[in-house]
Amino acid sequence: MTTNNEKERHLITCRPSASPKGDPKTIEHFYSDSATSTFIIEKGIDYIKVGIYGRNEMLNKKNVGILNTIRNFLVTFGGFLKLTKIQWKALADRMLDSYN
């Protein structure tokens, strides 16, 4: 958290990782371990805003098997088509609701 000129900002960056119950070398996510999602909430004197930024969102093809590769492709392809925008919007709205 930083406070600057009456602004308050919270930033969280997440990265796909291995399942604690699975193989520690296998990423249990449709994106590879180089992908990140950064969530920012900023509150100023007269506003609150949320930003969600995805970076390096590459298909996870490492040691996942054929069925998971197909699933990962479909989910990633849907993301490129902006089909996941509805989910991200809902998450951002919930973050704003919980911050008020």
ABEGO torsion letter per residue (X at the ends): XBBBGGBBBBBBBBBBBBBAABBAABBBBABBAABBBBBBBBBBAABBBBBBBBBGBBBBABGAEAAAAAAAAAAAAAAAAGAAAAAAAAAAAAAAAAAX
